[in-house]
Amino acid sequence: MYTGDEKRSVVALVGKIGHGKTFILNKVAGTRHLSHMGAGSVTRTLQFGECKESGIMVVDTPGFYASDDIASHIAAQKIALEGTFLSGIFIVAKFARADEIAETASKIMKFIGADDVRIILTHADCHEMDHGYDEQGTKARLTHLLGVENILIVGKHTPGHLVDRFIAGSLHEPREYRISEEQISVVSSLCVASRKMNRKIDQVYDKIEAASTACRELVSHGHAKSRKSDDLIVKTQTTVAEMVKESKQGIFLQAEEYDSDEKKNIVYGRAGFSLALRLKEFMDATNKCLSWDVTNTSIYI
């Protein structure tokens, strides 16, 4: 089990539409993202939130339909997350017969890699009264079929902190998420969309880094933290947040020109998540430059 800095960890949820990925995110993070349960609805972005207890960042990827090409869909998500260091990938699936779950999970694992996978089974409360319902038996069968030992079964009323602790207890050391050359050949047209946006995202990264450096210099080299430096840092934080927001809107607008939902998903996911994560890191770092402890709420009471 990885025992590093959980608050710097990022994990991803993958699975079919309507199987509970957004439900899991909302449960552990206290967010209120809408679940996309209808046949005609597709999440066009990577939604995310922080686990309330552990502080782990959880990414909810767009789901796929049963009839979709799973390899192509997962490849799109891998491109969107490319360069992100992940500490776990969690397949979210509805509770069912172990063989049925394994059929879809094995396809995802073949494309992602079995070493990175954990499984969360949802909707257990809908099956508790079924004849032969056996949680431990289902886990054992899945472990036998897939070689996955980290499996959690949850229902509507499962406390969020239990899911949070399962995620925190099954992390691995952060590994950079890269799509292989073989996978690139399968979805080469999607990678073109990825490359086109990289320059714009990198430009935003450079601006954030410059702002971060400026804030650090305000309180370095013997300069004490003060009300004046606080005002400048807060103004910088506001300016950077607005710049990131406008940049994402511009990138999203450009994405509308692409001819497929998967290409759009890559842009929405890569730009939306990566820039939001970089902004959060910037805010966390520059908050340390302030003269008060923004993590200590008692000072405001």
C-alpha positions as a Markdown table, in Angstrom:
| # | Residue | x | y | z |
|---|---|---|---|---|
| 1 | Met | 0.0 | 0.0 | 0.0 |
| 2 | Tyr | 1.3 | 3.5 | -0.9 |
| 3 | Thr | 1.8 | 5.5 | 2.3 |
| 4 | Gly | 3.0 | 8.8 | 0.8 |
| 5 | Asp | 1.3 | 12.2 | 0.7 |
| 6 | Glu | -2.4 | 11.2 | 0.1 |
| 7 | Lys | -3.4 | 14.9 | -0.3 |
| 8 | Arg | -1.2 | 15.1 | -3.4 |
| 9 | Ser | -2.7 | 11.9 | -4.9 |
| 10 | Val | -5.0 | 11.8 | -7.9 |
| 11 | Val | -7.2 | 8.8 | -8.9 |
| 12 | Ala | -9.5 | 8.2 | -11.8 |
| 13 | Leu | -12.9 | 6.5 | -12.1 |
| 14 | Val | -13.8 | 4.7 | -15.3 |
| 15 | Gly | -16.8 | 2.6 | -16.4 |
| 16 | Lys | -20.0 | 2.5 | -18.3 |
| 17 | Ile | -22.6 | 5.3 | -18.3 |
| 18 | Gly | -25.1 | 5.0 | -15.4 |
| 19 | His | -22.9 | 2.6 | -13.4 |
| 20 | Gly | -22.3 | 5.1 | -10.5 |
| 21 | Lys | -19.0 | 6.9 | -11.2 |
| 22 | Thr | -20.5 | 10.3 | -10.5 |
| 23 | Phe | -22.4 | 8.8 | -7.5 |
| 24 | Ile | -19.0 | 7.7 | -6.0 |
| 25 | Leu | -17.4 | 11.1 | -6.7 |
| 26 | Asn | -20.3 | 12.9 | -5.0 |
| 27 | Lys | -20.3 | 10.5 | -2.0 |
| 28 | Val | -16.6 | 10.9 | -1.2 |
| 29 | Ala | -16.2 | 14.6 | -2.1 |
| 30 | Gly | -19.6 | 16.0 | -1.1 |
| 31 | Thr | -19.9 | 17.5 | -4.6 |
| 32 | Arg | -23.2 | 17.7 | -6.4 |
| 33 | His | -22.3 | 16.8 | -10.0 |
| 34 | Leu | -25.3 | 15.6 | -12.0 |
| 35 | Ser | -25.3 | 11.9 | -12.8 |
| 36 | His | -25.8 | 11.2 | -16.4 |
| 37 | Met | -28.2 | 8.3 | -16.5 |
| 38 | Gly | -30.2 | 8.9 | -19.7 |
| 39 | Ala | -29.5 | 7.1 | -22.9 |
| 40 | Gly | -28.9 | 10.3 | -24.7 |
| 41 | Ser | -26.6 | 12.0 | -22.2 |
| 42 | Val | -22.9 | 12.0 | -22.2 |
| 43 | Thr | -20.5 | 13.6 | -19.7 |
| 44 | Arg | -18.3 | 15.8 | -21.9 |
| 45 | Thr | -15.7 | 16.6 | -19.3 |
| 46 | Leu | -13.6 | 15.1 | -16.6 |
| 47 | Gln | -15.4 | 16.0 | -13.4 |
| 48 | Phe | -13.5 | 16.0 | -10.2 |
| 49 | Gly | -13.5 | 16.7 | -6.4 |
| 50 | Glu | -11.4 | 16.2 | -3.3 |
| 51 | Cys | -12.2 | 13.4 | -0.8 |
| 52 | Lys | -13.5 | 15.1 | 2.3 |
| 53 | Glu | -11.5 | 12.9 | 4.7 |
| 54 | Ser | -8.2 | 12.0 | 2.8 |
| 55 | Gly | -8.0 | 15.0 | 0.5 |
| 56 | Ile | -7.3 | 12.7 | -2.5 |
| 57 | Met | -8.4 | 14.2 | -5.9 |
| 58 | Val | -10.9 | 12.0 | -7.6 |
| 59 | Val | -11.5 | 12.3 | -11.4 |
| 60 | Asp | -14.8 | 11.1 | -12.9 |
| 61 | Thr | -14.2 | 10.3 | -16.5 |
| 62 | Pro | -16.9 | 10.3 | -19.2 |
| 63 | Gly | -18.7 | 6.9 | -19.3 |
| 64 | Phe | -19.1 | 4.7 | -22.3 |
| 65 | Tyr | -22.1 | 2.8 | -23.7 |
| 66 | Ala | -22.1 | -1.0 | -23.8 |
| 67 | Ser | -22.0 | -0.8 | -27.6 |
| 68 | Asp | -19.1 | 1.5 | -27.8 |
| 69 | Asp | -15.6 | 0.6 | -28.8 |
| 70 | Ile | -14.1 | 0.4 | -25.2 |
| 71 | Ala | -10.5 | 0.6 | -26.5 |
| 72 | Ser | -11.2 | 3.8 | -28.4 |
| 73 | His | -13.1 | 5.4 | -25.5 |
| 74 | Ile | -10.5 | 4.5 | -22.9 |
| 75 | Ala | -7.8 | 5.8 | -25.2 |
| 76 | Ala | -9.5 | 9.1 | -25.4 |
| 77 | Gln | -9.5 | 9.3 | -21.6 |
| 78 | Lys | -5.9 | 8.3 | -21.5 |
| 79 | Ile | -5.0 | 11.1 | -23.8 |
| 80 | Ala | -7.0 | 13.6 | -21.8 |
| 81 | Leu | -5.2 | 12.5 | -18.6 |
| 82 | Glu | -1.8 | 12.1 | -20.3 |
| 83 | Gly | 1.0 | 13.5 | -18.2 |
| 84 | Thr | -1.1 | 13.3 | -15.0 |
| 85 | Phe | 0.5 | 11.3 | -12.2 |
| 86 | Leu | -2.2 | 8.9 | -11.0 |
| 87 | Ser | -2.2 | 6.8 | -7.8 |
| 88 | Gly | -5.0 | 4.5 | -8.8 |
| 89 | Ile | -7.6 | 3.7 | -11.5 |
| 90 | Phe | -10.9 | 2.5 | -10.2 |
| 91 | Ile | -13.4 | 0.6 | -12.4 |
| 92 | Val | -16.9 | 1.4 | -11.3 |
| 93 | Ala | -19.6 | -1.2 | -12.3 |
| 94 | Lys | -23.1 | -2.1 | -11.2 |
| 95 | Phe | -23.3 | -5.2 | -8.9 |
| 96 | Ala | -24.1 | -8.2 | -11.1 |
| 97 | Arg | -22.9 | -11.8 | -11.7 |
| 98 | Ala | -19.1 | -11.9 | -11.3 |
| 99 | Asp | -18.6 | -13.3 | -14.8 |
| 100 | Glu | -20.7 | -10.4 | -16.3 |
| 101 | Ile | -18.6 | -7.8 | -14.4 |
| 102 | Ala | -15.4 | -9.4 | -15.4 |
| 103 | Glu | -16.3 | -9.4 | -19.1 |
| 104 | Thr | -16.3 | -5.6 | -19.2 |
| 105 | Ala | -13.6 | -5.1 | -16.6 |
| 106 | Ser | -11.2 | -7.3 | -18.5 |
| 107 | Lys | -11.5 | -5.2 | -21.6 |
| 108 | Ile | -10.8 | -2.0 | -19.7 |
| 109 | Met | -7.8 | -3.7 | -17.9 |
| 110 | Lys | -6.4 | -4.9 | -21.2 |
| 111 | Phe | -6.1 | -1.3 | -22.3 |
| 112 | Ile | -5.2 | 0.4 | -19.1 |
| 113 | Gly | -3.0 | -2.3 | -17.5 |
| 114 | Ala | -4.1 | -4.7 | -14.7 |
| 115 | Asp | -1.6 | -3.4 | -12.2 |
| 116 | Asp | -3.3 | 0.0 | -11.9 |
| 117 | Val | -6.9 | -1.3 | -11.4 |
| 118 | Arg | -9.2 | -1.4 | -8.4 |
| 119 | Ile | -12.9 | -2.2 | -8.6 |
| 120 | Ile | -15.9 | -0.5 | -6.9 |
| 121 | Leu | -19.3 | -2.2 | -7.4 |
| 122 | Thr | -22.4 | 0.0 | -6.9 |
| 123 | His | -26.1 | -0.6 | -6.6 |
| 124 | Ala | -25.6 | -3.4 | -4.1 |
| 125 | Asp | -28.7 | -2.4 | -2.2 |
| 126 | Cys | -30.8 | -3.2 | -5.3 |
| 127 | His | -29.7 | -6.9 | -5.1 |
| 128 | Glu | -29.5 | -7.6 | -1.4 |
| 129 | Met | -32.8 | -9.5 | -1.5 |
| 130 | Asp | -31.9 | -11.5 | -4.6 |
| 131 | His | -31.6 | -15.2 | -4.2 |
| 132 | Gly | -27.9 | -16.2 | -3.9 |
| 133 | Tyr | -26.7 | -12.7 | -3.1 |
| 134 | Asp | -23.2 | -13.1 | -1.8 |
| 135 | Glu | -20.8 | -10.2 | -1.5 |
| 136 | Gln | -17.8 | -12.2 | -0.4 |
| 137 | Gly | -18.4 | -14.8 | -3.1 |
| 138 | Thr | -18.6 | -12.2 | -5.8 |
| 139 | Lys | -15.3 | -10.6 | -4.6 |
| 140 | Ala | -13.6 | -14.0 | -4.5 |
| 141 | Arg | -14.8 | -14.9 | -8.0 |
| 142 | Leu | -13.6 | -11.5 | -9.4 |
| 143 | Thr | -10.2 | -12.0 | -7.8 |
| 144 | His | -10.0 | -15.4 | -9.4 |
| 145 | Leu | -11.1 | -14.1 | -12.8 |
| 146 | Leu | -9.2 | -10.8 | -12.9 |
| 147 | Gly | -6.5 | -11.0 | -10.3 |
| 148 | Val | -7.8 | -7.9 | -8.6 |
| 149 | Glu | -7.8 | -8.0 | -4.8 |
| 150 | Asn | -8.9 | -4.4 | -4.1 |
| 151 | Ile | -12.7 | -4.6 | -4.5 |
| 152 | Leu | -15.4 | -2.6 | -2.6 |
| 153 | Ile | -19.1 | -3.2 | -2.8 |
| 154 | Val | -21.3 | -0.2 | -2.0 |
| 155 | Gly | -25.0 | 0.8 | -1.9 |
| 156 | Lys | -26.9 | 4.0 | -1.8 |
| 157 | His | -26.5 | 4.3 | 2.0 |
| 158 | Thr | -22.9 | 3.3 | 2.3 |
| 159 | Pro | -21.1 | 6.1 | 4.3 |
| 160 | Gly | -18.8 | 8.3 | 2.1 |
| 161 | His | -15.9 | 8.0 | 4.6 |
| 162 | Leu | -15.8 | 4.2 | 4.1 |
| 163 | Val | -15.4 | 4.7 | 0.3 |
| 164 | Asp | -12.8 | 7.4 | 1.0 |
| 165 | Arg | -10.8 | 5.0 | 3.2 |
| 166 | Phe | -11.0 | 2.2 | 0.6 |
| 167 | Ile | -9.6 | 4.6 | -2.0 |
| 168 | Ala | -6.9 | 5.9 | 0.4 |
| 169 | Gly | -6.0 | 2.3 | 1.4 |
| 170 | Ser | -5.5 | 1.0 | -2.1 |
| 171 | Leu | -3.3 | 3.7 | -3.6 |
| 172 | His | 0.0 | 2.9 | -5.4 |
| 173 | Glu | 2.9 | 5.3 | -5.9 |
| 174 | Pro | 2.0 | 8.0 | -8.4 |
| 175 | Arg | 2.8 | 7.0 | -12.0 |
| 176 | Glu | 2.6 | 9.2 | -15.0 |
| 177 | Tyr | -0.3 | 8.3 | -17.2 |
| 178 | Arg | 1.0 | 7.7 | -20.7 |
| 179 | Ile | -0.7 | 6.2 | -23.8 |
| 180 | Ser | 1.4 | 3.6 | -25.5 |
| 181 | Glu | 2.6 | 3.7 | -29.2 |
| 182 | Glu | 0.2 | 0.8 | -29.9 |
| 183 | Gln | -2.7 | 2.6 | -28.4 |
| 184 | Ile | -1.8 | 5.8 | -30.3 |
| 185 | Ser | -2.0 | 4.0 | -33.6 |
| 186 | Val | -5.6 | 2.9 | -32.7 |
| 187 | Val | -6.7 | 6.5 | -32.2 |
| 188 | Ser | -4.2 | 8.5 | -34.1 |
| 189 | Ser | -6.8 | 11.1 | -35.1 |
| 190 | Leu | -7.6 | 11.8 | -31.5 |
| 191 | Cys | -3.9 | 12.5 | -30.8 |
| 192 | Val | -3.9 | 15.3 | -33.4 |
| 193 | Ala | -6.6 | 17.0 | -31.3 |
| 194 | Ser | -4.4 | 16.5 | -28.2 |
| 195 | Arg | -1.3 | 18.0 | -29.8 |
| 196 | Lys | -3.2 | 21.1 | -31.1 |
| 197 | Met | -4.3 | 22.1 | -27.6 |
| 198 | Asn | -0.9 | 21.4 | -25.8 |
| 199 | Arg | 0.6 | 24.7 | -26.8 |
| 200 | Lys | -2.3 | 26.7 | -25.5 |
| 201 | Ile | -2.3 | 24.7 | -22.2 |
| 202 | Asp | 1.5 | 25.1 | -21.9 |
| 203 | Gln | 1.1 | 28.9 | -22.3 |
| 204 | Val | -1.3 | 29.0 | -19.4 |
| 205 | Tyr | 1.0 | 26.9 | -17.3 |
| 206 | Asp | 3.8 | 29.4 | -18.0 |
| 207 | Lys | 1.7 | 32.3 | -16.8 |
| 208 | Ile | 0.7 | 30.4 | -13.7 |
| 209 | Glu | 4.3 | 29.6 | -12.9 |
| 210 | Ala | 5.4 | 33.2 | -13.4 |
| 211 | Ala | 2.7 | 34.4 | -11.0 |
| 212 | Ser | 3.7 | 31.8 | -8.5 |
| 213 | Thr | 7.3 | 32.9 | -8.7 |
| 214 | Ala | 6.3 | 36.5 | -8.2 |
| 215 | Cys | 4.4 | 35.7 | -5.1 |
| 216 | Arg | 7.3 | 33.7 | -3.6 |
| 217 | Glu | 9.7 | 36.6 | -4.3 |
| 218 | Leu | 7.4 | 38.9 | -2.4 |
| 219 | Val | 8.1 | 37.1 | 0.9 |
| 220 | Ser | 11.6 | 35.8 | 0.2 |
| 221 | His | 15.1 | 37.3 | 0.6 |
| 222 | Gly | 14.3 | 38.6 | 4.1 |
| 223 | His | 11.0 | 40.2 | 3.2 |
| 224 | Ala | 8.6 | 39.6 | 6.0 |
| 225 | Lys | 5.0 | 38.7 | 5.3 |
| 226 | Ser | 2.8 | 41.7 | 5.7 |
| 227 | Arg | -0.7 | 43.2 | 5.0 |
| 228 | Lys | 0.8 | 44.8 | 1.9 |
| 229 | Ser | 2.2 | 41.5 | 0.5 |
| 230 | Asp | -1.1 | 39.8 | 1.4 |
| 231 | Asp | -3.0 | 42.3 | -0.7 |
| 232 | Leu | -0.7 | 41.8 | -3.7 |
| 233 | Ile | -0.9 | 38.0 | -3.4 |
| 234 | Val | -4.7 | 37.9 | -3.1 |
| 235 | Lys | -4.9 | 40.2 | -6.2 |
| 236 | Thr | -2.6 | 37.9 | -8.1 |
| 237 | Gln | -4.6 | 34.9 | -7.1 |
| 238 | Thr | -7.8 | 36.5 | -8.4 |
| 239 | Thr | -6.1 | 37.6 | -11.6 |
| 240 | Val | -4.7 | 34.1 | -12.2 |
| 241 | Ala | -8.1 | 32.4 | -11.5 |
| 242 | Glu | -9.8 | 34.7 | -14.0 |
| 243 | Met | -7.1 | 34.1 | -16.6 |
| 244 | Val | -7.5 | 30.3 | -16.2 |
| 245 | Lys | -11.3 | 30.6 | -16.5 |
| 246 | Glu | -11.0 | 32.7 | -19.7 |
| 247 | Ser | -8.4 | 30.3 | -21.2 |
| 248 | Lys | -10.6 | 27.3 | -20.6 |
| 249 | Gln | -13.6 | 29.0 | -22.2 |
| 250 | Gly | -11.5 | 29.8 | -25.2 |
| 251 | Ile | -10.2 | 26.2 | -25.5 |
| 252 | Phe | -13.7 | 24.8 | -25.1 |
| 253 | Leu | -15.0 | 27.1 | -27.8 |
| 254 | Gln | -12.3 | 25.9 | -30.1 |
| 255 | Ala | -13.2 | 22.3 | -29.3 |
| 256 | Glu | -16.7 | 22.8 | -30.8 |
| 257 | Glu | -15.0 | 22.8 | -34.2 |
| 258 | Tyr | -13.9 | 19.2 | -33.9 |
| 259 | Asp | -16.0 | 16.6 | -35.8 |
| 260 | Ser | -16.4 | 13.9 | -33.1 |
| 261 | Asp | -17.4 | 13.7 | -29.5 |
| 262 | Glu | -14.3 | 11.8 | -28.5 |
| 263 | Lys | -12.1 | 14.6 | -29.8 |
| 264 | Lys | -14.2 | 17.1 | -27.9 |
| 265 | Asn | -14.0 | 14.9 | -24.8 |
| 266 | Ile | -10.2 | 15.0 | -25.0 |
| 267 | Val | -10.2 | 18.8 | -25.1 |
| 268 | Tyr | -12.8 | 19.2 | -22.4 |
| 269 | Gly | -11.1 | 16.7 | -20.2 |
| 270 | Arg | -7.5 | 17.6 | -20.7 |
| 271 | Ala | -7.9 | 21.4 | -20.6 |
| 272 | Gly | -10.6 | 21.4 | -17.9 |
| 273 | Phe | -9.0 | 19.0 | -15.5 |
| 274 | Ser | -5.3 | 19.8 | -16.0 |
| 275 | Leu | -5.8 | 23.6 | -15.8 |
| 276 | Ala | -8.1 | 23.3 | -12.7 |
| 277 | Leu | -5.5 | 21.0 | -11.0 |
| 278 | Arg | -2.7 | 23.4 | -11.8 |
| 279 | Leu | -4.8 | 26.3 | -10.5 |
| 280 | Lys | -5.4 | 24.4 | -7.3 |
| 281 | Glu | -1.7 | 23.8 | -6.9 |
| 282 | Phe | -1.0 | 27.5 | -7.5 |
| 283 | Met | -3.6 | 28.5 | -4.9 |
| 284 | Asp | -2.2 | 26.0 | -2.3 |
| 285 | Ala | 1.4 | 27.2 | -2.9 |
| 286 | Thr | 0.6 | 30.9 | -2.8 |
| 287 | Asn | -1.6 | 30.6 | 0.3 |
| 288 | Lys | 1.5 | 29.6 | 2.1 |
| 289 | Cys | 2.9 | 33.1 | 1.3 |
| 290 | Leu | 0.1 | 34.8 | 3.2 |
| 291 | Ser | 0.7 | 36.1 | 6.7 |
| 292 | Trp | -2.2 | 34.0 | 8.1 |
| 293 | Asp | -2.8 | 30.2 | 8.0 |
| 294 | Val | -5.7 | 29.8 | 5.5 |
| 295 | Thr | -6.0 | 26.1 | 6.5 |
| 296 | Asn | -6.8 | 27.0 | 10.1 |
| 297 | Thr | -10.4 | 28.0 | 10.3 |
| 298 | Ser | -10.2 | 28.7 | 14.0 |
| 299 | Ile | -8.6 | 32.0 | 13.4 |
| 300 | Tyr | -11.8 | 33.3 | 11.9 |
| 301 | Ile | -14.0 | 32.3 | 14.8 |
